[in-house]
Amino acid sequence: MEGHFIFDERLKIFLPDLSEDWDDYNEETQQQILFHWEQIRGAIPDRILELEEIINKKQAQLSDESDFPRSCLLNSEIAELASIINDLWIWYRANQTLSTKIHH
């Protein structure tokens, strides 16, 4: 599906990168794009679980950390991971609506 997806370094997943309006793609291409996206989308919850495990480890470190600058760094890292999780859920849910629309 080269040309229809681009790897997002921050989220560590491929995201749709459609250069045309959806209706401008022929039905076969739409189905291929949708199939590929559903495979990616299906892996998003696993990616979120990985990030939640990292957050839990950092929170455990934070609870034992007495060095203020290090605590700030851990807090910042946790916030960034939480932001990534939020963005992943947005992609997961937003494209669920797209998938439903396309199937009808």
PyMOL commands that place a pseudoatom at each C-alpha (Angstrom):
pseudoatom trace, name=CA, resn=MET, resi=1, chain=A, elem=C, hetatm=0, pos=[0.000, 0.000, 0.000]
pseudoatom trace, name=CA, resn=GLU, resi=2, chain=A, elem=C, hetatm=0, pos=[2.905, 2.234, -0.746]
pseudoatom trace, name=CA, resn=GLY, resi=3, chain=A, elem=C, hetatm=0, pos=[1.773, 5.775, -1.381]
pseudoatom trace, name=CA, resn=HIS, resi=4, chain=A, elem=C, hetatm=0, pos=[-1.371, 5.467, 0.717]
pseudoatom trace, name=CA, resn=PHE, resi=5, chain=A, elem=C, hetatm=0, pos=[0.254, 5.223, 4.157]
pseudoatom trace, name=CA, resn=ILE, resi=6, chain=A, elem=C, hetatm=0, pos=[3.099, 7.003, 5.881]
pseudoatom trace, name=CA, resn=PHE, resi=7, chain=A, elem=C, hetatm=0, pos=[4.992, 5.896, 8.984]
pseudoatom trace, name=CA, resn=ASP, resi=8, chain=A, elem=C, hetatm=0, pos=[4.492, 8.200, 11.951]
pseudoatom trace, name=CA, resn=GLU, resi=9, chain=A, elem=C, hetatm=0, pos=[7.700, 8.198, 14.014]
pseudoatom trace, name=CA, resn=ARG, resi=10, chain=A, elem=C, hetatm=0, pos=[5.965, 9.507, 17.125]
pseudoatom trace, name=CA, resn=LEU, resi=11, chain=A, elem=C, hetatm=0, pos=[3.122, 6.985, 17.131]
pseudoatom trace, name=CA, resn=LYS, resi=12, chain=A, elem=C, hetatm=0, pos=[5.213, 4.162, 15.627]
pseudoatom trace, name=CA, resn=ILE, resi=13, chain=A, elem=C, hetatm=0, pos=[2.435, 3.100, 13.258]
pseudoatom trace, name=CA, resn=PHE, resi=14, chain=A, elem=C, hetatm=0, pos=[1.532, 3.713, 9.630]
pseudoatom trace, name=CA, resn=LEU, resi=15, chain=A, elem=C, hetatm=0, pos=[-1.207, 6.293, 9.093]
pseudoatom trace, name=CA, resn=PRO, resi=16, chain=A, elem=C, hetatm=0, pos=[-3.369, 6.888, 6.040]
pseudoatom trace, name=CA, resn=ASP, resi=17, chain=A, elem=C, hetatm=0, pos=[-1.891, 9.456, 3.692]
pseudoatom trace, name=CA, resn=LEU, resi=18, chain=A, elem=C, hetatm=0, pos=[-4.465, 9.735, 0.946]
pseudoatom trace, name=CA, resn=SER, resi=19, chain=A, elem=C, hetatm=0, pos=[-3.638, 12.213, -1.781]
pseudoatom trace, name=CA, resn=GLU, resi=20, chain=A, elem=C, hetatm=0, pos=[-7.132, 12.120, -3.281]
pseudoatom trace, name=CA, resn=ASP, resi=21, chain=A, elem=C, hetatm=0, pos=[-10.678, 12.286, -1.979]
pseudoatom trace, name=CA, resn=TRP, resi=22, chain=A, elem=C, hetatm=0, pos=[-11.924, 8.851, -0.956]
pseudoatom trace, name=CA, resn=ASP, resi=23, chain=A, elem=C, hetatm=0, pos=[-14.547, 8.774, -3.720]
pseudoatom trace, name=CA, resn=ASP, resi=24, chain=A, elem=C, hetatm=0, pos=[-11.867, 9.393, -6.352]
pseudoatom trace, name=CA, resn=TYR, resi=25, chain=A, elem=C, hetatm=0, pos=[-10.301, 5.982, -5.662]
pseudoatom trace, name=CA, resn=ASN, resi=26, chain=A, elem=C, hetatm=0, pos=[-11.755, 3.024, -7.516]
pseudoatom trace, name=CA, resn=GLU, resi=27, chain=A, elem=C, hetatm=0, pos=[-13.524, 0.374, -5.457]
pseudoatom trace, name=CA, resn=GLU, resi=28, chain=A, elem=C, hetatm=0, pos=[-10.640, -2.099, -5.601]
pseudoatom trace, name=CA, resn=THR, resi=29, chain=A, elem=C, hetatm=0, pos=[-8.159, 0.491, -4.321]
pseudoatom trace, name=CA, resn=GLN, resi=30, chain=A, elem=C, hetatm=0, pos=[-10.603, 1.543, -1.598]
pseudoatom trace, name=CA, resn=GLN, resi=31, chain=A, elem=C, hetatm=0, pos=[-10.903, -2.073, -0.467]
pseudoatom trace, name=CA, resn=GLN, resi=32, chain=A, elem=C, hetatm=0, pos=[-7.115, -2.543, -0.445]
pseudoatom trace, name=CA, resn=ILE, resi=33, chain=A, elem=C, hetatm=0, pos=[-6.592, 0.652, 1.549]
pseudoatom trace, name=CA, resn=LEU, resi=34, chain=A, elem=C, hetatm=0, pos=[-9.347, -0.285, 3.969]
pseudoatom trace, name=CA, resn=PHE, resi=35, chain=A, elem=C, hetatm=0, pos=[-8.010, -3.820, 4.436]
pseudoatom trace, name=CA, resn=HIS, resi=36, chain=A, elem=C, hetatm=0, pos=[-4.502, -2.520, 5.107]
pseudoatom trace, name=CA, resn=TRP, resi=37, chain=A, elem=C, hetatm=0, pos=[-5.810, 0.109, 7.522]
pseudoatom trace, name=CA, resn=GLU, resi=38, chain=A, elem=C, hetatm=0, pos=[-7.877, -2.469, 9.437]
pseudoatom trace, name=CA, resn=GLN, resi=39, chain=A, elem=C, hetatm=0, pos=[-4.711, -4.514, 9.966]
pseudoatom trace, name=CA, resn=ILE, resi=40, chain=A, elem=C, hetatm=0, pos=[-2.895, -1.460, 11.302]
pseudoatom trace, name=CA, resn=ARG, resi=41, chain=A, elem=C, hetatm=0, pos=[-5.889, -0.338, 13.348]
pseudoatom trace, name=CA, resn=GLY, resi=42, chain=A, elem=C, hetatm=0, pos=[-6.188, -3.792, 14.893]
pseudoatom trace, name=CA, resn=ALA, resi=43, chain=A, elem=C, hetatm=0, pos=[-2.669, -3.448, 16.308]
pseudoatom trace, name=CA, resn=ILE, resi=44, chain=A, elem=C, hetatm=0, pos=[-3.312, -0.065, 17.949]
pseudoatom trace, name=CA, resn=PRO, resi=45, chain=A, elem=C, hetatm=0, pos=[-4.644, -1.488, 21.249]
pseudoatom trace, name=CA, resn=ASP, resi=46, chain=A, elem=C, hetatm=0, pos=[-1.480, -3.625, 21.565]
pseudoatom trace, name=CA, resn=ARG, resi=47, chain=A, elem=C, hetatm=0, pos=[0.667, -0.550, 20.957]
pseudoatom trace, name=CA, resn=ILE, resi=48, chain=A, elem=C, hetatm=0, pos=[-1.295, 1.287, 23.646]
pseudoatom trace, name=CA, resn=LEU, resi=49, chain=A, elem=C, hetatm=0, pos=[-0.716, -1.562, 26.112]
pseudoatom trace, name=CA, resn=GLU, resi=50, chain=A, elem=C, hetatm=0, pos=[3.035, -1.374, 25.428]
pseudoatom trace, name=CA, resn=LEU, resi=51, chain=A, elem=C, hetatm=0, pos=[3.026, 2.351, 26.181]
pseudoatom trace, name=CA, resn=GLU, resi=52, chain=A, elem=C, hetatm=0, pos=[0.940, 1.863, 29.328]
pseudoatom trace, name=CA, resn=GLU, resi=53, chain=A, elem=C, hetatm=0, pos=[3.514, -0.639, 30.605]
pseudoatom trace, name=CA, resn=ILE, resi=54, chain=A, elem=C, hetatm=0, pos=[6.270, 1.921, 30.043]
pseudoatom trace, name=CA, resn=ILE, resi=55, chain=A, elem=C, hetatm=0, pos=[4.210, 4.557, 31.864]
pseudoatom trace, name=CA, resn=ASN, resi=56, chain=A, elem=C, hetatm=0, pos=[3.702, 2.196, 34.805]
pseudoatom trace, name=CA, resn=LYS, resi=57, chain=A, elem=C, hetatm=0, pos=[7.452, 1.584, 35.050]
pseudoatom trace, name=CA, resn=LYS, resi=58, chain=A, elem=C, hetatm=0, pos=[8.176, 5.312, 34.907]
pseudoatom trace, name=CA, resn=GLN, resi=59, chain=A, elem=C, hetatm=0, pos=[5.532, 6.007, 37.554]
pseudoatom trace, name=CA, resn=ALA, resi=60, chain=A, elem=C, hetatm=0, pos=[7.162, 3.402, 39.807]
pseudoatom trace, name=CA, resn=GLN, resi=61, chain=A, elem=C, hetatm=0, pos=[10.508, 5.129, 39.276]
pseudoatom trace, name=CA, resn=LEU, resi=62, chain=A, elem=C, hetatm=0, pos=[8.885, 8.470, 39.987]
pseudoatom trace, name=CA, resn=SER, resi=63, chain=A, elem=C, hetatm=0, pos=[7.463, 7.297, 43.306]
pseudoatom trace, name=CA, resn=ASP, resi=64, chain=A, elem=C, hetatm=0, pos=[10.987, 6.388, 44.466]
pseudoatom trace, name=CA, resn=GLU, resi=65, chain=A, elem=C, hetatm=0, pos=[12.733, 9.423, 42.964]
pseudoatom trace, name=CA, resn=SER, resi=66, chain=A, elem=C, hetatm=0, pos=[14.053, 12.092, 45.321]
pseudoatom trace, name=CA, resn=ASP, resi=67, chain=A, elem=C, hetatm=0, pos=[16.016, 14.076, 42.737]
pseudoatom trace, name=CA, resn=PHE, resi=68, chain=A, elem=C, hetatm=0, pos=[13.757, 16.936, 41.601]
pseudoatom trace, name=CA, resn=PRO, resi=69, chain=A, elem=C, hetatm=0, pos=[15.207, 17.378, 38.078]
pseudoatom trace, name=CA, resn=ARG, resi=70, chain=A, elem=C, hetatm=0, pos=[14.937, 13.620, 37.491]
pseudoatom trace, name=CA, resn=SER, resi=71, chain=A, elem=C, hetatm=0, pos=[11.318, 13.714, 38.764]
pseudoatom trace, name=CA, resn=CYS, resi=72, chain=A, elem=C, hetatm=0, pos=[10.543, 16.481, 36.303]
pseudoatom trace, name=CA, resn=LEU, resi=73, chain=A, elem=C, hetatm=0, pos=[12.072, 14.483, 33.472]
pseudoatom trace, name=CA, resn=LEU, resi=74, chain=A, elem=C, hetatm=0, pos=[10.047, 11.387, 34.381]
pseudoatom trace, name=CA, resn=ASN, resi=75, chain=A, elem=C, hetatm=0, pos=[6.871, 13.472, 34.596]
pseudoatom trace, name=CA, resn=SER, resi=76, chain=A, elem=C, hetatm=0, pos=[7.585, 14.919, 31.177]
pseudoatom trace, name=CA, resn=GLU, resi=77, chain=A, elem=C, hetatm=0, pos=[8.205, 11.476, 29.682]
pseudoatom trace, name=CA, resn=ILE, resi=78, chain=A, elem=C, hetatm=0, pos=[4.988, 10.143, 31.222]
pseudoatom trace, name=CA, resn=ALA, resi=79, chain=A, elem=C, hetatm=0, pos=[3.028, 13.087, 29.835]
pseudoatom trace, name=CA, resn=GLU, resi=80, chain=A, elem=C, hetatm=0, pos=[4.448, 12.524, 26.346]
pseudoatom trace, name=CA, resn=LEU, resi=81, chain=A, elem=C, hetatm=0, pos=[3.576, 8.819, 26.451]
pseudoatom trace, name=CA, resn=ALA, resi=82, chain=A, elem=C, hetatm=0, pos=[0.060, 9.662, 27.628]
pseudoatom trace, name=CA, resn=SER, resi=83, chain=A, elem=C, hetatm=0, pos=[-0.256, 12.113, 24.741]
pseudoatom trace, name=CA, resn=ILE, resi=84, chain=A, elem=C, hetatm=0, pos=[0.792, 9.403, 22.284]
pseudoatom trace, name=CA, resn=ILE, resi=85, chain=A, elem=C, hetatm=0, pos=[-1.799, 7.040, 23.762]
pseudoatom trace, name=CA, resn=ASN, resi=86, chain=A, elem=C, hetatm=0, pos=[-4.455, 9.720, 23.375]
pseudoatom trace, name=CA, resn=ASP, resi=87, chain=A, elem=C, hetatm=0, pos=[-3.513, 10.260, 19.719]
pseudoatom trace, name=CA, resn=LEU, resi=88, chain=A, elem=C, hetatm=0, pos=[-3.570, 6.520, 19.066]
pseudoatom trace, name=CA, resn=TRP, resi=89, chain=A, elem=C, hetatm=0, pos=[-7.081, 6.258, 20.525]
pseudoatom trace, name=CA, resn=ILE, resi=90, chain=A, elem=C, hetatm=0, pos=[-8.178, 9.179, 18.346]
pseudoatom trace, name=CA, resn=TRP, resi=91, chain=A, elem=C, hetatm=0, pos=[-6.904, 7.389, 15.240]
pseudoatom trace, name=CA, resn=TYR, resi=92, chain=A, elem=C, hetatm=0, pos=[-8.477, 4.130, 16.361]
pseudoatom trace, name=CA, resn=ARG, resi=93, chain=A, elem=C, hetatm=0, pos=[-11.886, 5.701, 16.921]
pseudoatom trace, name=CA, resn=ALA, resi=94, chain=A, elem=C, hetatm=0, pos=[-11.913, 8.222, 14.075]
pseudoatom trace, name=CA, resn=ASN, resi=95, chain=A, elem=C, hetatm=0, pos=[-11.161, 5.607, 11.502]
pseudoatom trace, name=CA, resn=GLN, resi=96, chain=A, elem=C, hetatm=0, pos=[-13.684, 3.206, 12.997]
pseudoatom trace, name=CA, resn=THR, resi=97, chain=A, elem=C, hetatm=0, pos=[-16.281, 5.701, 11.810]
pseudoatom trace, name=CA, resn=LEU, resi=98, chain=A, elem=C, hetatm=0, pos=[-14.631, 5.791, 8.378]
pseudoatom trace, name=CA, resn=SER, resi=99, chain=A, elem=C, hetatm=0, pos=[-14.601, 1.995, 8.202]
pseudoatom trace, name=CA, resn=THR, resi=100, chain=A, elem=C, hetatm=0, pos=[-18.279, 1.814, 9.060]
pseudoatom trace, name=CA, resn=LYS, resi=101, chain=A, elem=C, hetatm=0, pos=[-19.120, 4.467, 6.474]
pseudoatom trace, name=CA, resn=ILE, resi=102, chain=A, elem=C, hetatm=0, pos=[-17.161, 2.702, 3.769]
pseudoatom trace, name=CA, resn=HIS, resi=103, chain=A, elem=C, hetatm=0, pos=[-18.814, -0.666, 4.430]
pseudoatom trace, name=CA, resn=HIS, resi=104, chain=A, elem=C, hetatm=0, pos=[-22.277, 0.826, 3.892]
for i in range(1, 104): cmd.bond("trace and resi %d" % i, "trace and resi %d" % (i + 1))
show_as sticks, trace
zoom trace
